[in-house]
């Protein structure tokens, strides 16, 4: 059961990334934080090039890197913007919609089709999102959804989830044309470069925040490196569906931490909603693709 330890660590590192990103956003520009997620993961990832076997690259590697890297730059920008505009406990759970969108993108890109268990999981994700804003139910049964979508953060996170549903399939192509760890290193290097260009364009006047709040943004990258390394290690030991099912528990952990550390309101309804959404993701992940 060693894989379970690494998969659980993946979820914890993912929650740590969310927590440190949210904390960093208190003083640091969102574009700088987006860049920091990947740039400060490189001191951990790049040295691995000296200890791993460099794989022979397939003919689709460069195309996958260009498409996946570019989409991840956009997706991560939206992700951090979402965290900056709304509570951690109400934005992060919407990343569990990624498997929902995968049911659309996977058949198109890699020919994977949903099972009946997938459909049950989808219903639970929708029910969980409804529960996140249940206090609005007094204004009508559709009010919880309307209340969420009136907020900028959830809308941005949903858009990011759509993008990540595409990049997840591109990642599969990238790994098939290289190796899991080499793909992670190449992808993070590409994204860090892309985010750096955007940061220089959008936040040039705020670059002084980097040395000033360095201790706040460096841990974000370290947590991101932990996510990638633990996930790849777990994937070598068991099925992908098992690892991702455990990893999605990070949504529930982030909700609890957001309420406890940042004193975000509505912990009961948000934790319940997030737990239902995570269970839906677990069902989808274990549906036997």
C-alpha positions as CSV (number, residue, x, y, z in Angstrom):
1,X,0.0,0.0,0.0
2,X,3.0,2.3,-0.5
3,X,1.2,3.9,-3.4
4,X,-1.5,5.1,-1.1
5,X,1.1,7.0,1.0
6,X,2.4,8.8,-2.1
7,X,-1.1,9.5,-3.4
8,X,-2.1,10.9,-0.1
9,X,1.0,13.1,0.0
10,X,0.0,14.3,-3.5
11,X,-3.3,15.5,-2.1
12,X,-1.6,17.1,0.9
13,X,0.9,18.9,-1.3
14,X,-1.9,20.1,-3.6
15,X,-3.7,21.6,-0.7
16,X,-0.5,23.1,0.5
17,X,-0.1,24.8,-2.9
18,X,-3.6,26.2,-2.7
19,X,-3.1,27.4,0.8
20,X,0.3,29.1,0.2
21,X,-1.0,30.6,-3.1
22,X,-4.0,32.1,-1.3
23,X,-1.7,33.5,1.5
24,X,0.7,34.9,-1.1
25,X,-2.1,36.6,-2.9
26,X,-2.6,38.8,0.1
27,X,0.5,40.8,-0.7
28,X,1.7,39.7,-4.1
29,X,0.3,40.3,-7.6
30,X,-1.7,37.3,-9.1
31,X,0.5,37.0,-12.2
32,X,3.6,36.9,-10.0
33,X,2.1,34.1,-7.9
34,X,1.1,32.2,-11.1
35,X,4.7,32.4,-12.3
36,X,6.0,31.4,-8.8
37,X,4.0,28.2,-8.8
38,X,6.2,26.7,-11.6
39,X,9.4,28.7,-11.5
40,X,10.1,27.8,-7.9
41,X,9.4,24.1,-8.6
42,X,12.3,24.0,-11.0
43,X,15.1,24.0,-8.3
44,X,13.5,20.7,-7.1
45,X,12.7,19.2,-10.6
46,X,15.7,20.2,-12.8
47,X,18.4,18.3,-10.7
48,X,16.4,15.1,-11.4
49,X,17.7,15.3,-15.0
50,X,21.1,14.1,-13.6
51,X,19.6,11.0,-12.0
52,X,16.9,9.8,-14.4
53,X,17.4,8.1,-17.8
54,X,16.8,10.6,-20.6
55,X,14.1,9.0,-22.7
56,X,14.0,8.8,-26.5
57,X,11.5,11.5,-27.5
58,X,8.6,10.5,-29.8
59,X,7.5,12.5,-32.8
60,X,4.5,14.0,-31.0
61,X,6.5,15.3,-28.0
62,X,7.2,18.8,-29.3
63,X,3.6,19.3,-30.4
64,X,2.2,18.0,-27.1
65,X,4.6,20.3,-25.2
66,X,3.6,23.3,-27.2
67,X,-0.1,22.7,-26.9
68,X,-0.1,21.4,-23.3
69,X,2.3,24.1,-22.1
70,X,0.4,26.9,-23.7
71,X,-3.0,25.8,-22.3
72,X,-1.5,25.3,-18.9
73,X,-0.2,28.9,-18.9
74,X,-3.8,30.1,-19.5
75,X,-5.3,27.6,-17.1
76,X,-3.0,28.4,-14.2
77,X,-3.5,32.2,-14.8
78,X,-7.2,31.7,-14.4
79,X,-6.7,29.4,-11.5
80,X,-4.7,32.0,-9.5
81,X,-7.1,34.8,-10.5
82,X,-9.9,32.7,-9.2
83,X,-8.2,32.3,-5.8
84,X,-7.5,36.0,-5.6
85,X,-11.2,36.9,-6.2
86,X,-13.1,34.4,-4.0
87,X,-12.8,32.3,-0.9
88,X,-10.5,29.3,-1.1
89,X,-13.3,27.0,0.2
90,X,-15.7,28.0,-2.6
91,X,-13.3,28.1,-5.6
92,X,-11.0,25.1,-5.2
93,X,-13.9,22.5,-5.1
94,X,-14.8,23.6,-8.7
95,X,-11.5,21.9,-9.9
96,X,-13.4,18.6,-9.3
97,X,-15.4,19.5,-12.4
98,X,-12.3,18.5,-14.4
99,X,-13.5,14.9,-14.6
100,X,-16.9,16.1,-15.7
101,X,-15.4,17.9,-18.6
102,X,-13.1,15.0,-19.3
103,X,-16.2,13.0,-20.2
104,X,-16.5,15.4,-23.2
105,X,-12.9,15.9,-24.1
106,X,-11.6,12.4,-23.6
107,X,-13.9,10.8,-26.3
108,X,-12.8,13.4,-28.7
109,X,-9.1,13.4,-28.0
110,X,-8.2,9.9,-26.8
111,X,-11.4,7.9,-27.5
112,X,-12.5,7.2,-23.9
113,X,-16.2,7.0,-23.2
114,X,-18.2,7.3,-20.0
115,X,-19.7,4.4,-18.1
116,X,-22.9,4.4,-16.0
117,X,-20.8,4.9,-12.9
118,X,-19.4,8.0,-14.5
119,X,-22.9,9.4,-14.8
120,X,-23.6,8.8,-11.1
121,X,-20.4,10.6,-10.3
122,X,-21.4,13.6,-12.5
123,X,-24.7,13.8,-10.6
124,X,-22.8,13.9,-7.3
125,X,-20.5,16.6,-8.5
126,X,-23.5,18.8,-9.5
127,X,-25.2,18.1,-6.2
128,X,-22.0,19.0,-4.3
129,X,-21.7,22.3,-6.2
130,X,-25.4,23.0,-5.3
131,X,-24.6,22.4,-1.6
132,X,-21.7,24.9,-1.6
133,X,-24.1,27.8,-1.7
134,X,-27.1,26.1,-0.1
135,X,-27.9,29.2,2.0
136,X,-29.3,30.8,-1.2
137,X,-32.0,28.1,-1.6
138,X,-34.5,30.4,0.2
139,X,-34.5,32.5,-2.9
140,X,-35.5,29.5,-5.1
141,X,-34.1,26.1,-6.0
142,X,-31.9,27.4,-8.7
143,X,-30.6,30.2,-6.5
144,X,-27.5,28.3,-5.2
145,X,-26.2,27.9,-8.8
146,X,-27.0,31.5,-9.7
147,X,-25.4,32.7,-6.5
148,X,-22.1,30.9,-7.3
149,X,-22.0,32.0,-10.9
150,X,-22.5,35.6,-9.9
151,X,-19.1,35.4,-8.2
152,X,-16.0,35.9,-10.4
153,X,-13.9,33.3,-8.7
154,X,-16.1,30.2,-9.4
155,X,-16.6,31.3,-13.0
156,X,-12.8,31.6,-13.5
157,X,-12.2,28.2,-11.8
158,X,-14.8,26.5,-14.0
159,X,-13.0,27.8,-17.1
160,X,-9.7,26.6,-15.7
161,X,-11.3,23.2,-15.1
162,X,-12.3,23.0,-18.8
163,X,-8.8,23.8,-19.9
164,X,-7.2,21.3,-17.5
165,X,-9.6,18.6,-18.9
166,X,-7.9,19.2,-22.2
167,X,-4.3,19.3,-20.8
168,X,-4.9,16.1,-18.9
169,X,-5.3,14.3,-22.3
170,X,-2.4,16.2,-23.8
171,X,-0.3,15.0,-20.8
172,X,-1.0,11.4,-21.7
173,X,0.3,12.1,-25.2
174,X,3.4,13.8,-23.7
175,X,4.2,10.9,-21.3
176,X,3.7,8.3,-24.1
177,X,6.3,10.3,-26.1
178,X,8.9,10.6,-23.3
179,X,8.6,9.5,-19.7
180,X,6.5,10.7,-16.7
181,X,9.2,12.6,-14.9
182,X,10.9,14.0,-18.0
183,X,7.5,15.2,-19.2
184,X,6.9,16.9,-15.9
185,X,10.2,18.7,-16.0
186,X,9.8,19.8,-19.6
187,X,6.2,20.9,-19.1
188,X,7.1,22.9,-15.9
189,X,10.0,24.6,-17.7
190,X,7.8,25.6,-20.6
191,X,5.1,26.9,-18.3
192,X,7.5,28.8,-16.1
193,X,8.9,30.5,-19.2
194,X,5.4,31.4,-20.5
195,X,4.2,32.7,-17.2
196,X,7.4,34.7,-16.9
197,X,6.7,36.5,-20.2
198,X,3.1,37.3,-19.1
199,X,4.3,38.5,-15.7
200,X,6.8,40.9,-17.3
201,X,4.1,42.2,-19.6
202,X,1.2,42.5,-17.0
203,X,3.1,43.2,-13.8
204,X,6.4,44.8,-14.7
205,X,5.8,47.6,-12.2
206,X,5.3,45.1,-9.3
207,X,8.4,43.0,-9.7
208,X,9.8,44.5,-6.5
209,X,7.3,42.3,-4.7
210,X,9.4,39.2,-5.6
211,X,12.4,39.9,-3.3
212,X,10.2,41.6,-0.8
213,X,7.8,38.6,-0.3
214,X,10.2,35.9,-1.5
215,X,9.6,33.8,1.6
216,X,5.9,33.8,0.8
217,X,6.1,32.7,-2.8
218,X,9.0,30.2,-2.8
219,X,7.0,27.5,-0.8
220,X,4.3,27.6,-3.5
221,X,6.7,26.1,-6.1
222,X,8.1,23.6,-3.6
223,X,4.5,22.3,-3.0
224,X,3.9,22.1,-6.7
225,X,7.1,20.1,-7.1
226,X,5.9,17.8,-4.3
227,X,2.6,17.3,-6.1
228,X,4.3,16.2,-9.4
229,X,6.9,14.0,-7.8
230,X,4.6,12.1,-5.4
231,X,2.0,11.7,-8.1
232,X,4.5,10.3,-10.6
233,X,5.9,7.9,-8.0
234,X,2.4,6.7,-7.1
235,X,1.5,6.2,-10.7
236,X,4.5,3.8,-11.1
237,X,3.0,1.6,-8.3
238,X,-0.7,1.4,-9.2
239,X,-3.5,2.4,-11.5
240,X,-3.9,6.0,-12.6
241,X,-7.6,6.0,-11.5
242,X,-6.6,5.1,-7.9
243,X,-4.0,7.8,-7.6
244,X,-6.3,10.5,-9.0
245,X,-9.2,9.5,-6.8
246,X,-7.0,10.0,-3.7
247,X,-5.5,13.2,-5.1
248,X,-8.9,14.8,-5.5
249,X,-9.2,14.7,-1.7
250,X,-7.2,17.9,-1.8
251,X,-10.4,19.8,-2.6
252,X,-11.9,18.8,0.8
253,X,-8.6,19.5,2.6
254,X,-8.4,23.0,1.0
255,X,-12.0,23.8,2.0
256,X,-11.3,22.9,5.7
257,X,-8.0,24.8,5.7
258,X,-9.6,27.8,4.1
259,X,-12.3,27.9,6.8
260,X,-9.9,27.2,9.7
261,X,-6.9,29.4,8.7
262,X,-8.6,32.2,6.7
263,X,-11.8,32.2,8.8
264,X,-13.9,31.8,5.7
265,X,-17.6,31.4,6.5
266,X,-20.0,28.5,5.9
267,X,-17.6,25.7,6.7
268,X,-20.5,23.2,7.3
269,X,-22.2,23.7,3.9
270,X,-19.0,24.1,2.0
271,X,-17.2,21.1,3.5
272,X,-20.4,19.0,2.9
273,X,-20.6,20.2,-0.7
274,X,-16.9,19.6,-1.3
275,X,-17.1,16.1,0.2
276,X,-20.0,15.2,-2.1
277,X,-18.1,16.5,-5.1
278,X,-15.0,14.5,-4.2
279,X,-17.0,11.3,-3.8
280,X,-18.4,12.0,-7.3
281,X,-14.9,12.3,-8.6
282,X,-13.9,9.0,-6.8
283,X,-16.8,7.2,-8.5
284,X,-15.7,8.6,-11.9
285,X,-12.1,7.7,-11.3
286,X,-12.9,4.1,-10.3
287,X,-15.4,3.5,-13.0
288,X,-13.0,1.2,-14.9
289,X,-11.7,3.3,-17.9
